[in-house]
Amino acid sequence: MSQINRFKHNKSAQLLALLTAATPVGALAQQDTVLPQVTVEEAAQGTFKVDESANPMFSQPLVNTPKTVQIISKETIQEQGGISLTDALRNTPGITLQLGEGGNTAAGDTFQLRGFSLQNNIFVDGIRDLGAISRDTFNLEQVEVVKGASGSEIGRGASSGFINLISKQAHLGDTNLGSITLGTADQKRATIDMNRQLSETSAFRVNGLVQDSGVDGRNGIDNSGEGLAFSYAGGLGTGTRFNLFTQHIRQNNKPDGGIPTIGLEGFFNANAQARAAARVNPENFYGEANDFEKVDADMVTAKFEHDLSPNTTLRNITRMGKTKMDRVLTGLGALVVDDVALGITPADPSTWTVTRSRQRVDRENTILANQTSVNSTLNLGGLEHDLAAGVELLYEKEANYTHSSTGTTTNANLYNPNPNDPMAQFGGRNGGEAGGEVTTLSAYVFDTIKLNDKFSINGGARIDQYSVDTNNITATTDPVTNVTTFTTTPLEDSDRLFSWSVGAVYKPAENGSIYTAYSTAETPPASSNFQLSGTATNTNNPAFSPQETENIELGTKWELLNKQLNVSAALFRNENDKQVSLDPVTLLPLQFGKTRVQGLEVSAVGQLNRFWQVIGGFAKTSTKQIDQFATNNGNPTDGVRFSPDLTATLWTSYQLDKLTLGGGARYVDEQKRVITTGTNLATQNMPVIPSYWVADAMASYQLTKDVSVRLNIYNLFDEDYIATLNNNGNRASLGEPRSASVTVSMAF
């Protein structure tokens, strides 16, 4: 493994050294607010609790919003030492991770909520964010998770909700914040957050990141990168404001193909000796020494706001963004325990191998967006209205380029893989391309009508004129003549999508609400990857109508303990209709399948007293497929893959003068991989991901008014668990073992 570890991305190290040299020791960038020095007579400010969404479509405080909305503040993320969006989302129940099909490893953030993928429902400042990227927290003010069908808010594909990332923006006043983090697995990370007031009405802000780290429990895997974000704001404190902000990410990672599942709890193989065999060393690297993953992500946003009156604001947002991801990954396949010709014998596990595949992903995502919206509070017919309306023009494009390849890929020795084994190698682009583009023209309106001090009604509607064009080019090279021919397969589809929502809120007291709500969403073919298909059973066939989702929710929200603690509870039923299924008699594909996800979600966030903070919740759900038959064999299916019945999360911290102690745990129930009814699970390769608990701990100390040090310990009890499993159960990604990091933060 020495060859792999030796290459440590000098670019990151040089930038880290530059920042260190230019800034006083310890001043490098904690991007998040450093808590002031606190004595026992002076309580810390409650920082976990956020009362209002940054999304202008939600015109009311969260306690009066008839929808499940959870906001994770930057202070929460900082205290937990969270560096990625995955880390931040551990604070919300109901979200799980996905790994991918067969030998593939999903690229970037791949989440699932209430039975549906969120990969293409991640937004930045209210605009859809595309691209295979693992998002960092260095430039985040907060993370907002909206649950339930949300077509009226974001348009297509919002079957179970969406995630909205709120960027840091320039503000009046001067602040200089920084941090340096060192940890196990050779973790090295530095961030900087500097805001300068340029005049009475303008300011400039820069956030920076450098990182070069290994991965705990994995040999030869590392994640390196840099990030810069700039924000200029003019007209602050006036009736006309302008903000120009950009974000630029560079990642240079060694991708992880995971480990074989042999020997893990629940593993099955037809060979009895394989069933009884030992698990592999979890640190084993089954890829090739030259595997790589490079990501370039850039976005530029211009935002203009003008107050037409004290109660009416007009805004326009324009964004251009492009993300490039180039990756070569070695994936894992089937276990081979008996092949005499290759010297593999069942009696000798040291000869066993696992098949491997080589994958080249060369993808570009482009987005152009323009939003114009207005928010207004007015009185009509003797009733108070909070209106939010707007139009959006969106262009999205994805291009996946294919590459020529030579050679064959060698199986890996199961227990002693060699990263220098002969592997298939990729050449340049061969002219093949799988891609598509989508244009969407949308209009929406929301209104909250206050009937009296006790009752209000909220409603919204959205129309999307949606058009998708797929133009795949297949390159085929004759092995004899070496002549390449190209086959073009154009497909197109267009539709008009309509989604709406309505909610009623009753306030039995000024600090609480009881609500009921109904919302819908539509998901047209190729909504997630712009890839229409001519295959009759493929859900992306343009002959199919959009899938339809409806969500019914009954909930209550309260601000307790002098409005320092928010608690909420909601019963929900989310049902997705018009899924492609096989008629059990004719075996023809028809749109009559349904997926129903229902349950209870409870959450709390805020202060229990002046020194004690908490954020947590649990989601109890059940999933059911109705009239759904597997398209590969026509057998009925039930439940939803990788959707646990129970998830729970808790984090709490207590301040003792200059010392703050914190800790928490998260629980994920068993996740089914095999959902076809009548299947003998004992014969299935890893039919489930077993349930698990993971606990973390934190201690921080305020050295001076401006300097603090924090210790984070992750997986405190060294729980051994599967974090993700691929769809055929051959390959798993284990949760990180016990690890730790130390962060020095400074305001200067």
PyMOL commands that set and color helices and strands:
alter all, ss='L'
color gray80, all
select helices_A, chain A and resi 2-6+10-22+62-64+74-79+85-89+151-154+272-275+340-342+349-351+681-683
alter helices_A, ss='H'
color red, helices_A
select strands_A, chain A and resi 68-73+95-97+111-113+116-117+122-124+127-128+140-147+161-167+175-183+187-197+203-214+222-234+240-253+259-260+292-309+312-336+353-380+383-406+412-413+425-450+455-477+484-509+512-523+547-560+565-582+589-607+612-626+646-656+659-668+671-672+688-689+692-702+707-714+722-725+731-734+739-747
alter strands_A, ss='S'
color yellow, strands_A
deselect
rebuild
show_as cartoon
